[in-house]
């Protein structure tokens, strides 16, 4: 199956599940406190919907009374289309301008449940909320309206979606641990240590060092991202150097994890000799005559011991091209051409090859990765839930910690929309990875929704805190302006996310 289709299906299933559960959190508390919920929609029904329990074909199917009364809220696409037909055919007398919106709430039928056509979230429409019902609220609050409920009940209704996302992540992580267990690489299995870049050398790391403690706490497992995050937040890091523990003091301002992740070569990487594991057919390496099992010995006269050495040399050449304002296509080709000395697998003979990297400075090989010893942990029904809670808490803390980088120019480039989210799913179907990513995205949704931005759950919660402290609600006019400001912020973030996706994924398809 096409990779794009596989990723799209995974994204759709993930978002469908999480949207229903998030909105279900609001819905559940609203129903608990006897607050009227007029609609519960998965995905946006802007203009029209795919399914609704108010659809008369469905009501006939289940033998229930029909719902016919329409209001002016939410213009109906098909009613608009019908009007355009009447206008084009000169039948102006048949044009309908009133009551052509969504069907009005029917007290006897109850909440309208539906599926929209536009997969950009979902919503529950709760009576008594300006942004949810899109109506001017006038007169005294009715007993079933959101605005009539005490602050603590309104808080739980608004927090319900975030709470449901967090519970969902915890349950998924727990059940994944129960079903598949967990594999990890003990830090002690990285026997040859790590190779570090210039930034790491500047703060005291030496090639071969193994980080074993951060601020006195043991670093028991190796996973590149978490280890770099731990180092970036630490005041002191203890390394194992030639069998002796050495404590390094980190800079007072800390290290930027964003810089650590984006650095080429990486801040740290396991020492791995530059052996070729496989060669991509038709790639630069294949054209140069490089074969599986060969080892890179030098590039342009510079000795290459590890892949980190190779990355460093390539990075220097790439920086020379980028820093040259008058660089031509011929110059770029020149800088991408390397004289490489390679050795056979048994080191019995050596060859000097001309290696022309592609326009992304890639040679087209799979690098040999040391066979680190992994450990496997199985979990019982009793132990998986505490372990899932602990794992989810670590993921939540890490994600919140990384949010500070979004405010930087480089961090803003990492903001993405559906294409970015879909791209993190594996190319081949893997249930374990699917559920782990679904749990992670559930945490992302929880954090994003709790941000104090008007229009999001967090914005509502801030206003509830204001009301709880002052004893009064903001005026309806103030609320409308707050919602407009929030909408503006959200639109700006969406534009940023979509523009990043276009730049990162769409334009490269056209060679731009």
C-alpha positions, 0 to 999 in steps of 0.5 A, a space after each residue: 500500500 502507498 506510504 502516503 495512504 498508510 500514514 493518512 489512514 493512521 492519522 485519520 484513525 488517531 484524530 478521530 479517536 482523540 477528537 471524540 474522547 476530548 469532546 466526550 470529556 466536555 460532554 460527560 461533565 456537561 451532562 453530569 451537571 444537567 447542562 444542555 448540549 445541543 450538538 456533539 460533532 466529530 470534525 467540522 460540519 461547516 456548510 454541511 455534514 456527512 451524518 447527523 442523528 437529526 437527518 430524517 433518512 436516519 430517523 425514518 430508518 430507526 422509526 423515530 419522529 422527524 426533525 424539520 425545524 431549521 434556524 438561521 445558525 450555520 448556513 446550509 450548503 445545500 440550501 445555498 446551492 438550491 438558491 443559486 439554482 433558482 437565481 440562475 433559472 429565473 425563479 427568484 420567488 422560490 429563493 428562501 432566505 430564512 430558516 436555512 441553517 442547521 436544524 434547531 435543537 429539539 428538546 424531545 430528541 435531545 443532543 444532535 450527534 454528527 460527523 462533519 466533513 472537515 477533519 479539523 477537530 470537533 465540537 460540543 455546542 453547549 447552551 450558554 456559551 458565546 463561542 459554542 452556540 454562536 448566539 447573543 445571550 440575553 435575559 436571565 440564565 436558564 437552569 440548563 445553560 452553562 452560564 447558570 452553573 457554579 464556577 467549579 462545575 463550569 471549570 470541570 466542563 471546560 477541563 473535561 477535554 484535557 482531562 480525558 486526553 491525559 487519561 487516554 494517554 495514560 491508559 494507552 501507554 499502560 496497555 501497550 506496556 501490558 501487550 508488548 512490554 518495553 525494550 531499552 538500551 542500558 547506558 552501560 551497554 555503550 561500552 565504547 562511549 560517545 563522540 561529541 561535537 565542538 559545542 560539547 567539547 567546549 563544556 568539558 565532554 571528551 570523546 569516549 565519555 559515557 554520561 551516567 548521572 545528571 544532577 546526581 540522578 542516574 542516567 540508566 537508559 540510552 535514548 538520544 532525545 531523552 539523554 540530550 534533554 536531560 543534559 540540557 536541563 542539568 547543572 552538573 553531568 557526571 561522565 564515566 571516563 576511562 573507568 573514573 567518574 568525572 563531574 562536569 559543570 554545565 553553563 549557568 544559562 543551560 544548554 539549548 536542546 534545540 541547538 543540540 538536536 539541530 547540530 551537525 554533527 550531533 551533540 553526542 552520538 555513540 562511537 560507531 566506526 564508518 562501516 557501510 551496512 548497505 548501499 542505495 541503488 543509483 545513489 552517489 555511493 553506488 555510482 562511486 563504486 562503494 559496496 556493502 561492508 566497506 569502511 570510510 578511511 578518509 575524506 579529502 585527506 582528513 582521517 575518518 574514524 567514525 560517522 561523526 567525523 564524516 558528518 563534521 567534514 560534510 557540514 564544513 563543506 555545506 557551510 562553505 557553500 551556504 556562506 558564499 553569496 556568489 556560489 554557482 551551481 558549478 561551485 556547489 557541485 565542486 563542494 559536493 564532490 569528495 575524494 574518499 579513501 575506502 577499505 574493503 571489509 577485511 581491510 586487505 585493500 584500499 581504493 580512492 574514489 570520487 564521491 559526488 554527494 546529492 543536493 542534500 549532501 547525502 551519499 546514499 548508504 545505510 550506516 552500520 550501527 553497533 549492536 547494543 545489548 537491549 533489555 526487555 521488561 514485561 508488565 503484569 496487569 497490576 504493574 502496567 498502570 503505574 508504569 504507564 502513569 510514570 511513562 506518560 508523566 515523563 513524556 508530558 514533562 518533556 513536551 512542556 519543557 520543550 515548548 519554550 523553544 517555539 518562541 525562538 525563530 528556529 523553534 517556530 519553524 518546527 510548528 506543523 499542521 496535519 502533514 507534520 503530524 501524519 509524517 511522524 507515523 511509520 511507513 508500514 503499519 505497526 500497531 505498537 508504534 501507532 498506539 504509542 504515537 496516538 498516546 503522544 498526540 493525546 498529550 500534545 492535544 491536552 497541552 495545546 488546549 490548556 494554553 491560556 489562549 482565548 477560544 481554547 479550553 485554557 482561555 475559558 479556564 483563565 476567565 473562570 479563575 478571574 470570575 472565581 477571584 473577583 466574583 463577577 463574569 466579564 461582560 458579554 461584549 468583553 467576552 466577544 472581543 476576547 473570543 475574536 482575539 483568540 480566533 486571530 491568534 489561532 488563525 495566525 498559528 494555523 497559517 504558520 503551521 500550514 506554511 511550514 508544512 508547505 515549505 518542508 513537504 510540498 515545495 520539495 516535491 517540485 524541487 523548490 
